């Protein structure tokens, strides 16, 4: 990416992304309805921008995200699906780094022909971006300053929902009601 602006806000960056993922059905082990997914991901960004001079005076910033993950999905009969997974995340921007494992679990159950019940619980982890930490710009009186002290956010999400199929005359549709809660720090 190369944006050569003439207003002291030009930027250029290179992003390198790679991911390896494999899936294996449980049939190979005599476990019907099982699916195992695992993989690893890596992303490296090297950018230079006058806008992001809050990181280094020359505007050069490097960011990296690497992770490894696995998820197990199990169908039990025709009406129940269970899922559990984990992911280890590592982030860095210049000299700032953070790592954390996150987990998730969920289920989807069909108790009747057009009725589905779902529940899920999951953790989240988000590292600030180069722009969030290092932007320095302004427009007249409005000035935007870098915040190099930003820290990663962590979250826990929970959901419980019911989806009901409806038919009224020739009209078919769904009513989907869910309760969602998120806490974050």
C-alpha positions in Angstrom: 0.0 0.0 0.0 1.4 3.4 -0.9 -0.6 6.6 -0.3 1.6 9.5 -1.3 -0.4 12.5 -0.1 0.8 16.0 -0.2 -0.7 17.1 3.1 1.9 15.5 5.4 -0.4 12.5 5.9 1.1 10.0 3.4 1.7 6.4 4.3 3.0 3.2 3.0 2.9 -0.4 4.4 3.6 -4.0 3.6 1.5 -6.7 5.2 2.6 -10.4 5.1 -0.1 -12.9 6.2 0.1 -16.7 6.4 -2.2 -19.3 7.8 -2.1 -23.1 8.0 -5.3 -24.9 8.9 -6.2 -28.6 9.0 -9.4 -30.4 9.6 -9.9 -34.0 10.5 -13.2 -35.9 10.8 -13.6 -38.2 13.7 -14.7 -41.0 11.3 -11.0 -42.0 11.0 -11.0 -42.7 14.8 -14.5 -44.3 14.9 -16.1 -41.1 16.3 -19.1 -40.2 14.1 -20.1 -36.5 14.1 -16.7 -35.3 15.4 -14.7 -32.6 13.5 -11.3 -31.3 14.8 -9.9 -28.0 13.3 -6.5 -26.7 14.2 -4.1 -24.2 12.8 -1.6 -21.4 13.1 -1.7 -17.8 11.8 1.0 -15.1 11.5 0.6 -11.5 10.3 3.4 -9.0 10.1 2.9 -5.3 9.2 5.7 -2.8 8.5 4.4 0.6 7.9 5.7 4.1 7.6 3.4 7.1 8.0 3.6 10.7 9.0 0.3 10.2 10.7 1.8 7.6 13.1 4.9 9.4 14.2 3.8 9.0 17.8 5.5 5.6 17.8 8.9 6.5 16.4 9.9 9.9 15.2 10.5 8.5 11.6 7.0 7.1 11.5 8.2 3.6 11.0 6.1 1.0 13.0 6.1 -2.8 13.0 3.2 -4.9 14.2 3.0 -8.7 14.5 0.1 -11.1 15.4 0.8 -14.8 15.8 -1.6 -17.4 17.0 -2.3 -21.1 17.3 -5.8 -22.5 17.7 -7.9 -25.6 17.8 -11.7 -26.3 17.9 -13.6 -29.5 18.4 -17.2 -29.8 17.1 -19.3 -32.8 18.0 -22.7 -33.7 16.6 -24.7 -35.8 18.9 -27.6 -37.4 17.0 -29.4 -35.2 14.6 -30.4 -32.4 17.1 -27.5 -31.5 19.2 -24.1 -29.9 18.3 -21.4 -29.0 20.8 -18.3 -26.9 20.2 -15.3 -26.1 22.3 -12.1 -24.3 21.2 -9.0 -22.4 22.3 -6.6 -20.0 20.8 -3.3 -18.6 22.0 -2.7 -15.0 20.8 0.6 -13.0 20.7 0.6 -9.4 19.6 3.4 -6.8 19.3 3.8 -3.3 18.1 7.4 -2.0 18.1 8.5 -2.8 21.7 5.1 -3.4 23.2 3.9 -7.0 23.5 1.1 -9.0 25.0 0.0 -12.7 24.9 -3.0 -14.5 26.2 -5.0 -17.7 25.7 -8.7 -17.4 25.0 -11.4 -20.1 25.1 -14.9 -20.6 23.8 -17.7 -23.1 24.1 -21.2 -23.4 22.6 -24.1 -25.6 21.9 -27.0 -25.7 19.4 -30.0 -27.9 20.1 -33.1 -28.5 18.0 -35.8 -29.7 20.5 -38.6 -29.5 17.8 -38.9 -29.4 14.0 -38.7 -25.6 13.7 -37.2 -24.7 17.0 -33.5 -24.1 17.9 -31.9 -23.2 21.2 -28.3 -21.9 21.3 -25.9 -21.0 24.1 -22.4 -19.8 23.9 -19.6 -18.5 26.1 -16.4 -17.0 24.8 -13.4 -14.9 25.7 -11.9 -12.1 23.6 -8.5 -10.4 23.4 -7.8 -7.3 21.3 -4.5 -5.5 21.1 -4.5 -1.8 20.1 -3.7 -1.0 16.5 -0.8 1.2 15.2 -3.3 4.0 14.5 -4.9 3.8 18.0 -1.5 4.0 19.7 0.5 6.3 17.5 -1.7 8.7 15.4 -0.7 12.3 15.5 -2.8 14.7 13.4 -5.1 17.6 13.5 -7.6 19.8 11.7 -7.6 23.4 12.9 -8.4 23.5 16.6 -9.1 19.8 16.7 -5.9 17.9 17.6 -5.4 14.2 17.9 -2.6 12.9 20.0 -1.0 9.5 20.3 -1.8 7.3 23.3 1.2 5.0 23.7 -0.1 3.7 27.0 -3.1 1.9 25.5 -3.3 -1.6 26.8 -5.0 -4.7 25.3 -8.7 -5.3 26.0 -10.1 -8.6 27.3 -13.7 -9.6 27.2 -16.1 -12.4 28.1 -19.2 -12.8 26.0 -22.3 -14.9 26.8 -25.4 -15.5 24.6 -28.6 -17.5 25.1 -31.0 -17.6 22.2 -34.1 -19.2 20.7 -35.0 -19.3 17.0 -38.6 -20.3 16.1 -39.8 -21.1 12.6 -43.3 -19.6 11.8 -45.9 -20.3 9.1 -49.0 -18.1 8.8 -50.9 -18.9 5.7 -48.4 -18.6 2.8 -45.9 -16.6 4.9 -42.9 -18.4 6.3 -40.3 -16.8 8.6 -38.4 -16.9 11.8 -38.6 -15.3 15.2 -35.1 -15.1 16.8 -34.8 -13.8 20.4 -31.4 -13.7 22.2 -30.0 -12.4 25.4 -26.4 -11.2 25.1 -24.0 -10.1 27.8 -20.4 -8.8 27.3 -18.0 -7.7 30.0 -14.7 -6.2 29.1 -11.7 -4.6 30.7 
